[in-house]
Each structure stands twice: as C-alpha cells, then as structure tokens.
C-alpha cells in the first residue's frame, strides 16, 4: 500500500521532536536505518511522499513489528512535517522547519510497553547521539475527545514527575498510562 494507517483502534502514542533544530530531515531515515539493523524488527508497509510534493502532515511512515523480551509488538512509526517556511525567489519553495516522529503502539496488546518504549528509546539514543530530543506521551483522554494533549516525558518515555496535568491542563497521567509504562 501507499499509505500508512494513522491509528490502531486502541493505541498508545509517543513522539519526539527536535526543538533546537530547524532542519532535521535525516533523523527519520537514520532511525529507519538503525531499525533495519535490528534482528528483532521487520517492516511490513512503507510510505513516503516525494520530497518535491510534500505537504504538511504525515510525509512518511512504516508499519512494522518488533520482538522485545520474546514479546511481539506491532507499531506504526510516522514522520510528520509541521511548520513550513516559504522562500520566495528560489526554486525550492517549501522546507520543513520542524519534524515530529511518532511511534504508535497497539495498546490492546498484553505486552509490557515499558520494555518496548525502553528499547525504542535506546535505538533513538544510539541513532541521534548528541541531539536535543523532546519526548512526549500522548494524553489518551485528550485523544478520545479529539484534542491534541500530551505529557512531557524523560528518557525511556517515563513521565516527568513535575508535570501533573497534560498540556491542555485537563487530565492527569491516567491509570492506563501508568499501567502500560509501569510508572
């Protein structure tokens, strides 16, 4: 197929962004390259918009599965272009200013997502050495309400203790996230 599914029916989503970088395009490719080296990972579907015709939103993605500690986990890894800056008078009219990379995991799985997130964070840390990475955990309650709330996370996508409520200041780190992450 030429499109990556946007969501699992029941999912947990974490994202990373690069707050100090204006051009972070190769990061998604670096992560994919690292994942292809992992013997416990396989890609099932790959989607990528042509660079010349990219629009805001999802520009690339992979549907795959990984095995961590003898547990299989399906995932969707997405590259998203957010802010766009236009340059007049050049042949290159659109450049991504910010990239967000999203990892979506099927939360119906009985697997321990804490181990999966720790594994993914290890891949990120090894691949993006020295880069400033901002980790976020999607607020499940905001998502169910059609909102885009999140919690800031630290290494291994564990919640930062200093933040009691999501970015919308509506919800606390809920029992589902606590159970899934073991926090």
Backbone as CSV, one residue per row, in Angstrom:
resi,resn,N_x,N_y,N_z,CA_x,CA_y,CA_z,C_x,C_y,C_z
1,UNK,0.821,-1.191,0.000,0.000,0.000,0.000,0.859,1.246,0.000
2,UNK,0.230,2.361,-0.334,0.985,3.602,-0.380,0.668,4.534,0.781
3,UNK,-0.097,4.066,1.754,-0.377,4.891,2.923,-0.255,4.067,4.190
4,UNK,0.339,4.665,5.187,0.483,4.024,6.481,-0.784,4.286,7.275
5,UNK,-1.357,3.266,7.929,-2.537,3.532,8.750,-2.206,4.572,9.817
6,UNK,-3.133,5.468,10.063,-2.861,6.531,11.022,-2.960,6.069,12.461
7,UNK,-3.816,5.089,12.752,-4.026,4.716,14.146,-4.377,3.239,14.273
8,UNK,-4.077,2.696,15.441,-4.643,1.423,15.859,-5.955,1.780,16.553
9,UNK,-6.920,0.855,16.593,-8.166,1.177,17.303,-7.926,1.597,18.754
10,UNK,-6.991,0.959,19.421,-6.607,1.321,20.793,-5.103,1.472,20.766
11,UNK,-4.632,2.687,21.034,-3.203,2.887,20.880,-2.620,3.759,21.968
12,UNK,-1.317,3.621,22.087,-0.501,4.499,22.903,0.440,5.167,21.912
13,UNK,0.605,6.479,22.054,1.476,7.194,21.123,2.501,8.014,21.881
14,UNK,3.740,7.886,21.444,4.806,8.748,21.935,5.358,9.489,20.737
15,UNK,5.921,10.658,20.985,6.505,11.409,19.879,7.809,12.041,20.326
16,UNK,8.638,12.321,19.341,9.855,13.058,19.606,9.921,14.215,18.620
17,UNK,10.476,15.301,19.077,10.734,16.437,18.196,12.111,16.961,18.543
18,UNK,12.558,17.899,17.757,13.928,18.397,17.861,13.872,19.912,18.004
19,UNK,13.660,20.401,19.227,13.379,21.821,19.434,14.490,22.773,19.018
20,UNK,15.719,22.314,18.957,16.822,23.219,18.627,17.282,23.094,17.189
21,UNK,16.592,22.276,16.395,16.996,22.092,15.009,15.920,22.620,14.080
22,UNK,16.353,23.341,13.071,15.406,23.817,12.065,15.264,22.763,10.974
23,UNK,16.349,22.131,10.600,16.305,21.126,9.546,16.717,19.785,10.125
24,UNK,15.750,18.936,10.353,16.033,17.637,10.977,15.576,16.491,10.089
25,UNK,15.538,16.706,8.791,15.020,15.713,7.851,15.695,14.346,7.937
26,UNK,17.012,14.255,8.070,17.620,12.922,8.035,17.341,12.063,9.266
27,UNK,16.794,12.637,10.326,16.605,11.861,11.558,15.694,10.662,11.368
28,UNK,14.599,10.817,10.646,13.682,9.696,10.416,14.404,8.586,9.651
29,UNK,15.148,8.955,8.625,15.893,7.963,7.850,16.947,7.269,8.700
30,UNK,17.602,8.036,9.584,18.599,7.437,10.478,17.950,6.386,11.384
31,UNK,16.773,6.704,11.919,16.068,5.760,12.794,15.676,4.515,12.012
32,UNK,15.146,4.694,10.796,14.780,3.535,9.972,16.000,2.676,9.668
33,UNK,17.101,3.317,9.325,18.329,2.580,9.033,18.761,1.748,10.240
34,UNK,18.677,2.358,11.434,19.054,1.636,12.651,18.099,0.468,12.916
35,UNK,16.811,0.692,12.700,15.832,-0.385,12.919,16.046,-1.548,11.953
36,UNK,16.484,-1.264,10.714,16.728,-2.358,9.762,17.889,-3.241,10.204
37,UNK,18.779,-2.702,11.031,19.918,-3.481,11.532,19.525,-4.398,12.693
38,UNK,18.357,-4.144,13.280,17.926,-4.905,14.452,17.324,-6.246,14.013
39,UNK,17.833,-7.358,14.501,17.320,-8.667,14.071,15.887,-8.926,14.538
40,UNK,15.419,-8.178,15.521,14.091,-8.418,16.090,13.035,-7.508,15.480
41,UNK,13.352,-6.833,14.375,12.447,-5.861,13.777,12.148,-6.224,12.330
42,UNK,10.909,-5.996,11.890,10.588,-6.169,10.471,9.581,-5.109,10.039
43,UNK,9.745,-4.644,8.794,8.824,-3.673,8.208,7.830,-4.423,7.330
44,UNK,6.556,-4.035,7.399,5.516,-4.674,6.592,5.042,-3.764,5.470
45,UNK,4.904,-2.480,5.758,4.471,-1.476,4.773,5.324,-0.235,4.967
46,UNK,5.686,0.425,3.867,6.453,1.662,3.936,5.760,2.700,3.054
47,UNK,5.685,3.932,3.549,5.067,5.025,2.810,5.986,6.230,2.877
48,UNK,6.146,6.929,1.743,6.977,8.117,1.731,6.505,9.034,0.612
49,UNK,6.198,10.303,0.939,5.858,11.273,-0.094,7.133,11.704,-0.795
50,UNK,7.021,12.003,-2.089,8.166,12.536,-2.814,8.547,13.876,-2.208
51,UNK,9.811,14.120,-2.104,10.300,15.349,-1.498,9.732,16.588,-2.194
52,UNK,9.634,16.544,-3.525,9.171,17.706,-4.279,7.698,18.034,-4.026
53,UNK,6.900,17.049,-3.609,5.462,17.278,-3.474,4.960,17.137,-2.032
54,UNK,5.853,17.253,-1.080,5.458,17.102,0.314,4.542,18.226,0.769
55,UNK,3.536,17.844,1.538,2.617,18.795,2.146,2.698,18.627,3.652
56,UNK,2.138,19.570,4.380,2.105,19.449,5.834,1.394,18.169,6.239
57,UNK,1.806,17.599,7.346,1.187,16.381,7.855,2.127,15.206,7.725
58,UNK,1.571,14.022,7.627,2.368,12.800,7.544,3.034,12.729,6.173
59,UNK,4.366,12.639,6.181,5.114,12.591,4.926,5.821,11.247,4.724
60,UNK,5.856,10.440,5.750,6.476,9.135,5.632,6.097,8.266,6.812
61,UNK,6.205,6.987,6.613,5.887,6.105,7.728,6.169,4.649,7.421
62,UNK,6.167,3.885,8.474,6.422,2.450,8.396,5.448,1.735,9.321
63,UNK,4.864,0.674,8.815,4.096,-0.222,9.662,4.973,-1.457,9.840
64,UNK,5.238,-1.815,11.097,6.142,-2.921,11.334,5.838,-3.655,12.614
65,UNK,6.741,-4.549,12.964,6.622,-5.264,14.234,8.022,-5.511,14.774
66,UNK,8.103,-5.593,16.099,9.369,-5.873,16.747,9.134,-6.879,17.863
67,UNK,10.187,-7.573,18.209,10.136,-8.513,19.320,11.118,-8.035,20.372
68,UNK,10.608,-7.809,21.569,11.433,-7.384,22.692,11.111,-8.313,23.853
69,UNK,12.144,-8.930,24.412,11.970,-9.885,25.515,10.920,-10.946,25.174
70,UNK,11.034,-11.525,23.982,10.143,-12.594,23.499,8.686,-12.160,23.376
71,UNK,8.432,-10.864,23.263,7.074,-10.358,23.085,6.990,-9.605,21.768
72,UNK,6.005,-9.962,20.939,5.807,-9.275,19.666,4.960,-8.027,19.872
73,UNK,5.304,-6.966,19.144,4.562,-5.707,19.238,4.471,-5.072,17.852
74,UNK,3.243,-4.849,17.394,3.042,-4.111,16.154,3.204,-2.633,16.440
75,UNK,3.718,-1.901,15.452,3.890,-0.463,15.629,3.693,0.254,14.304
76,UNK,3.468,1.548,14.411,3.452,2.451,13.271,4.406,3.578,13.636
77,UNK,5.401,3.796,12.798,6.363,4.871,13.009,6.126,5.900,11.906
78,UNK,5.880,7.142,12.300,5.446,8.172,11.353,6.378,9.374,11.406
79,UNK,6.652,9.929,10.246,7.361,11.201,10.134,6.342,12.260,9.721
80,UNK,6.326,13.355,10.456,5.345,14.405,10.193,6.045,15.752,10.035
81,UNK,5.683,16.478,8.985,6.167,17.846,8.808,5.160,18.779,9.464
82,UNK,5.643,19.720,10.255,4.714,20.636,10.909,4.865,22.038,10.340
83,UNK,5.667,22.880,10.906,5.739,24.258,10.421,6.513,24.311,9.108
84,UNK,5.974,25.059,8.168,6.622,25.205,6.857,6.969,26.667,6.643
85,UNK,8.150,26.902,6.124,8.561,28.258,5.798,8.755,28.338,4.290
86,UNK,8.177,29.346,3.668,8.293,29.519,2.214,9.387,30.541,1.906
87,UNK,10.195,30.211,0.928,11.251,31.117,0.484,10.904,31.599,-0.912
88,UNK,10.661,32.906,-1.046,10.330,33.475,-2.349,11.598,33.608,-3.172
89,UNK,11.435,33.441,-4.475,12.549,33.653,-5.387,13.528,32.504,-5.483
90,UNK,13.230,31.357,-4.869,14.113,30.196,-5.012,13.345,29.069,-5.666
91,UNK,14.071,28.152,-6.255,13.381,27.018,-6.875,12.861,26.042,-5.825
92,UNK,13.406,26.111,-4.593,12.920,25.280,-3.501,11.921,26.111,-2.703
93,UNK,10.658,25.867,-2.864,9.638,26.720,-2.263,9.242,26.310,-0.858
94,UNK,9.418,25.057,-0.503,8.928,24.607,0.798,10.021,23.822,1.516
95,UNK,10.271,24.187,2.753,11.209,23.460,3.603,10.513,23.146,4.917
96,UNK,10.695,21.954,5.421,10.144,21.632,6.738,10.970,22.339,7.789
97,UNK,10.330,23.032,8.687,11.044,23.688,9.780,11.129,22.774,10.980
98,UNK,10.114,21.960,11.152,10.124,21.062,12.306,9.584,19.706,11.898
99,UNK,10.257,18.695,12.361,9.826,17.312,12.134,9.386,16.740,13.464
100,UNK,8.338,15.957,13.405,7.912,15.183,14.570,7.915,13.727,14.144
101,UNK,8.459,12.889,14.975,8.443,11.454,14.712,7.550,10.828,15.765
102,UNK,6.540,10.089,15.307,5.557,9.489,16.207,5.659,7.969,16.155
103,UNK,5.609,7.358,17.324,5.563,5.903,17.443,4.214,5.547,18.029
104,UNK,3.440,4.772,17.290,2.124,4.337,17.751,2.155,2.835,17.996
105,UNK,1.738,2.460,19.198,1.738,1.055,19.606,0.312,0.621,19.903
106,UNK,0.000,-0.604,19.542,-1.322,-1.144,19.809,-1.425,-1.456,21.290
107,UNK,-2.274,-0.707,22.009,-2.367,-0.898,23.458,-3.268,-2.065,23.839
108,UNK,-3.910,-2.704,22.854,-4.690,-3.906,23.166,-3.761,-5.078,23.463
109,UNK,-2.535,-4.935,22.997,-1.549,-5.972,23.241,-1.324,-6.108,24.739
110,UNK,-1.083,-7.304,25.168,-0.832,-7.558,26.596,0.654,-7.408,26.926
111,UNK,1.419,-7.007,25.947,2.859,-6.865,26.156,3.172,-5.738,27.127
112,UNK,4.337,-5.802,27.697,4.796,-4.752,28.593,5.364,-3.616,27.752
113,UNK,4.588,-2.559,27.590,5.011,-1.454,26.751,6.209,-0.716,27.341
114,UNK,6.422,-0.828,28.622,7.581,-0.180,29.235,8.867,-0.703,28.591
115,UNK,8.937,-2.009,28.364,10.127,-2.597,27.743,10.251,-2.174,26.277
116,UNK,9.123,-2.110,25.575,9.119,-1.702,24.168,9.595,-0.248,24.058
117,UNK,9.047,0.624,24.923,9.433,2.036,24.890,10.901,2.221,25.268
118,UNK,11.377,1.435,26.211,12.778,1.493,26.608,13.675,1.075,25.437
119,UNK,13.270,0.028,24.729,14.017,-0.439,23.565,14.054,0.655,22.490
120,UNK,12.891,1.245,22.197,12.823,2.289,21.179,13.669,3.496,21.585
121,UNK,13.632,3.844,22.863,14.431,4.967,23.345,15.922,4.674,23.191
122,UNK,16.312,3.427,23.399,17.713,3.035,23.219,18.121,3.213,21.754
123,UNK,17.247,2.812,20.827,17.524,3.000,19.398,17.654,4.490,19.091
124,UNK,16.739,5.299,19.649,16.797,6.752,19.442,18.107,7.329,19.957
125,UNK,18.464,6.950,21.178,19.673,7.498,21.810,20.924,7.142,21.028
126,UNK,20.992,5.904,20.537,22.157,5.468,19.769,22.202,6.138,18.403
127,UNK,21.033,6.342,17.809,20.955,6.888,16.458,21.142,8.394,16.425
128,UNK,20.585,9.084,17.400,20.569,10.550,17.392,21.473,11.126,18.481
129,UNK,22.639,10.533,18.631,23.593,10.946,19.675,23.843,12.448,19.629
130,UNK,23.811,13.061,20.803,24.156,14.466,20.911,23.072,15.446,20.493
131,UNK,21.956,14.957,20.006,20.886,15.862,19.589,19.921,16.102,20.747
132,UNK,19.364,17.284,20.779,18.368,17.622,21.785,17.037,17.026,21.339
133,UNK,16.549,16.047,22.082,15.303,15.359,21.741,14.265,15.680,22.798
134,UNK,13.105,16.081,22.350,11.988,16.335,23.266,11.019,15.168,23.141
135,UNK,10.790,14.471,24.247,9.913,13.303,24.254,8.546,13.684,24.819
136,UNK,7.493,13.153,24.196,6.135,13.418,24.672,5.326,12.133,24.622
137,UNK,4.380,12.043,25.525,3.455,10.922,25.591,2.057,11.475,25.359
138,UNK,1.355,10.951,24.379,0.022,11.455,24.071,-0.939,11.226,25.234
139,UNK,-1.754,12.235,25.553,-2.796,12.097,26.573,-3.946,11.298,25.968
140,UNK,-4.194,10.116,26.498,-5.233,9.238,25.962,-6.607,9.897,26.061
141,UNK,-6.876,10.558,27.176,-8.188,11.193,27.354,-8.388,12.333,26.358
142,UNK,-7.377,13.156,26.126,-7.486,14.220,25.121,-7.738,13.613,23.739
143,UNK,-6.994,12.558,23.405,-7.150,11.903,22.116,-8.582,11.412,21.920
144,UNK,-9.158,10.812,22.965,-10.545,10.327,22.877,-11.532,11.472,22.663
145,UNK,-11.158,12.682,23.100,-12.012,13.866,22.943,-11.673,14.648,21.674
146,UNK,-10.761,14.110,20.860,-10.374,14.791,19.629,-9.410,15.946,19.831
147,UNK,-8.767,15.997,21.001,-7.811,17.056,21.311,-6.385,16.532,21.155
148,UNK,-5.431,17.437,21.140,-4.028,17.036,20.977,-3.214,17.364,22.221
149,UNK,-3.538,16.750,23.327,-2.803,16.964,24.562,-1.680,15.950,24.717
150,UNK,-0.683,16.321,25.503,0.441,15.409,25.748,1.053,15.685,27.111
151,UNK,1.853,14.729,27.534,2.674,14.850,28.738,4.125,14.838,28.285
152,UNK,4.950,15.683,28.875,6.372,15.612,28.576,6.941,14.383,29.272
153,UNK,7.877,13.745,28.612,8.459,12.518,29.141,9.974,12.650,29.189
154,UNK,10.567,11.836,30.025,12.025,11.802,30.133,12.537,10.576,29.380
155,UNK,13.782,10.208,29.633,14.347,9.011,28.998,13.425,7.816,29.209
156,UNK,13.404,6.936,28.227,12.565,5.736,28.232,11.073,6.074,28.226
157,UNK,10.744,7.313,27.904,9.363,7.788,27.819,8.608,7.649,29.131
158,UNK,9.322,7.817,30.230,8.665,7.845,31.536,8.205,9.269,31.812
159,UNK,7.120,9.422,32.546,6.594,10.770,32.771,7.547,11.610,33.600
160,UNK,7.609,12.893,33.278,8.360,13.813,34.123,7.482,14.111,35.330
161,UNK,8.000,13.883,36.500,7.210,13.995,37.732,6.681,15.410,37.980
162,UNK,7.368,16.416,37.464,6.972,17.787,37.773,5.713,18.228,37.042
163,UNK,5.255,17.444,36.087,4.066,17.841,35.337,2.885,16.995,35.791
164,UNK,1.946,17.606,36.471,0.796,16.863,36.980,-0.287,16.648,35.941
165,UNK,-0.459,17.622,35.051,-1.539,17.534,34.071,-0.985,17.638,32.663
166,UNK,-1.812,17.216,31.700,-1.401,17.253,30.298,-1.270,18.694,29.813
167,UNK,-0.799,18.852,28.579,-0.571,20.191,28.033,-1.850,21.015,27.920
168,UNK,-2.988,20.369,27.888,-4.278,21.086,27.887,-4.730,21.423,29.304
169,UNK,-3.955,20.997,30.294,-4.259,21.201,31.718,-5.624,20.623,32.102
170,UNK,-5.982,19.544,31.414,-7.291,18.923,31.627,-7.221,17.573,32.327
171,UNK,-6.160,16.814,32.089,-6.112,15.430,32.556,-4.807,15.136,33.276
172,UNK,-4.891,14.209,34.220,-3.692,13.703,34.888,-3.204,12.470,34.138
173,UNK,-1.966,12.108,34.417,-1.375,10.878,33.859,-2.292,9.752,34.291
174,UNK,-3.070,9.216,33.380,-4.158,8.326,33.790,-3.696,6.902,34.088
175,UNK,-4.602,6.142,34.687,-4.269,4.791,35.149,-3.852,3.887,33.999
176,UNK,-4.375,4.135,32.786,-3.985,3.322,31.628,-2.508,3.531,31.315
177,UNK,-2.087,4.790,31.286,-0.684,5.084,31.012,0.213,4.574,32.129
178,UNK,-0.246,4.708,33.357,0.542,4.201,34.499,0.739,2.704,34.394
179,UNK,-0.331,1.988,34.040,-0.238,0.522,33.926,0.653,0.123,32.749
180,UNK,0.519,0.831,31.623,1.283,0.484,30.436,2.769,0.750,30.597
181,UNK,3.107,1.821,31.292,4.515,2.195,31.413,5.153,1.724,32.709
182,UNK,4.335,1.186,33.612,4.850,0.725,34.895,5.294,1.846,35.788
183,UNK,4.729,3.047,35.559,5.146,4.193,36.365,4.097,4.581,37.381
